[in-house]
Amino acid sequence: MVLDSNILIDAARPGGERLAPYLADPEACISIVSRIEALGYHLLKDEEDAVIRQSLAGLPELQLDAEIAERGIALRRQRRMKLGDAMIAGTALEYEVPLVTRNVDDFKQVALLDRINPFAEPESE
């Protein structure tokens, strides 16, 4: 699973311990774009930066390559997505893994993308 930038940021804030299972999952990884977005977030506090950097040290980072770039290009053309979102979604699609994100609406038009929202209320039966 690819962790979106907001998961890294939210995990560094009070109450973020609920995201620990996602960060500790052996299948968890990030796109390099998530690292750039999370650490470049303009409202990030020093202590949050330290927590994010510690989390990143334990997560594999997927680099952009030509295939991911092409997926991102197609998503931006078809869905008018922001560049960062398109590259993160393209990474998850290329590796055929779900995207863990709080901002599922940013990715709702990407039909083949499996989205996991750890903040969603459980569905009642």
N, C-alpha and C positions, 0 to 999 in steps of 0.2 A: 504494500500500500504506500502511496505517495502522500505525505503530510503537507497540507497547504500552509502558507505563511501564517495565517491567522491561528492555526493550531499551535505553532511554536510560540507566538506572542501570548496567546491566552494561557498556555501552560506555564509561562513565567510570571503570571499575575496571581493575586490571591484567588483561591478556589481552583487554580490550575491543576491541582493534584488529581482531579477527575480525569485528566488527559494522560496521566502517567502510563496507563496500560497501552495506549497507542504509541507513545514514544519508546516504550520498552519492548514492543512487539518485534520479534525477530524478522518479520517481513517488512517492517517500516523503513522508509527511506525518504529522502527529499530531493527535489529538483534544486539545482544550484540557484535557480530564480527565487525559491523560497528563502534560501539563506540571505540573498541580497535584499529581498523585500523585508524580511523580519529584522535583520540587523540595521537596515536603513530606515526603519519606521521612525518618523520624525518625533513621535511622542514617547519613544522608548526611554525608560529610566535606566540609570547605570546598573542597578541591581537586576533589572529585567534582562539587560544586555548580557550580564554574567551568566544568568540562568540559561538563556538561549544558547550562548556559546558552549556551555557545559552539555546541553542536550545535543547540540550539533556534533560534538566530539564523538558521540556514540551512534550516530546515524550515517549510513552510507549516503553519499551525495551523487546523484545522477547528473552527468554533464550534458550539455546540449550537443547534439550532433545533427547531421544533415537530415535524417529521418524525422527527428523531433521538430526541427525547424520547419520542415515542409508541412507537418501536421499543424503546427502553430500558425503558419501562413494560411492554410486552408480554413482554420477556425476563425481567424480574424476576418477573412473575406466573407465567409458564410454567415457568421454569427455576430460580427462587429464586436468582438471581445477585446478587452484590454490586453496589451502585449503580455504582461506577466501572467494573467489568467490563461491566455492561449498557450503559452509555453509550458505552464504547469499541467494543464489539461492534456496537451500534446505528449508530455512525458508519461503521464499515467496511461494514455491510450497506447503509446508505442510499447510500453512494458506490459500492457494488458493487466493492469492492477487497479484497484479502486483508489479514489481520491478521498482523503479524509479532510473535510472542510466544514467550517461553520457557515460559510457563505454559499450554500447550495444553489441559491438563485443565480449566482454569477455563472453557474455551469449548467443550468437546467436545459438549455437548448442543445447541449451536446448529447445526442441520443445514446451513443454507445458507451458513454462514460458512467461507470458505477460510482455513485457518490455515497459517502458515509458521513452523517452529521452526528457527532457525539453529543450534541446539545439538544437533539430532537427528543420530544416526549415519546416514550414507548407507545406503540399502537396498541389499543385495547382490542380484545378479541370479542 
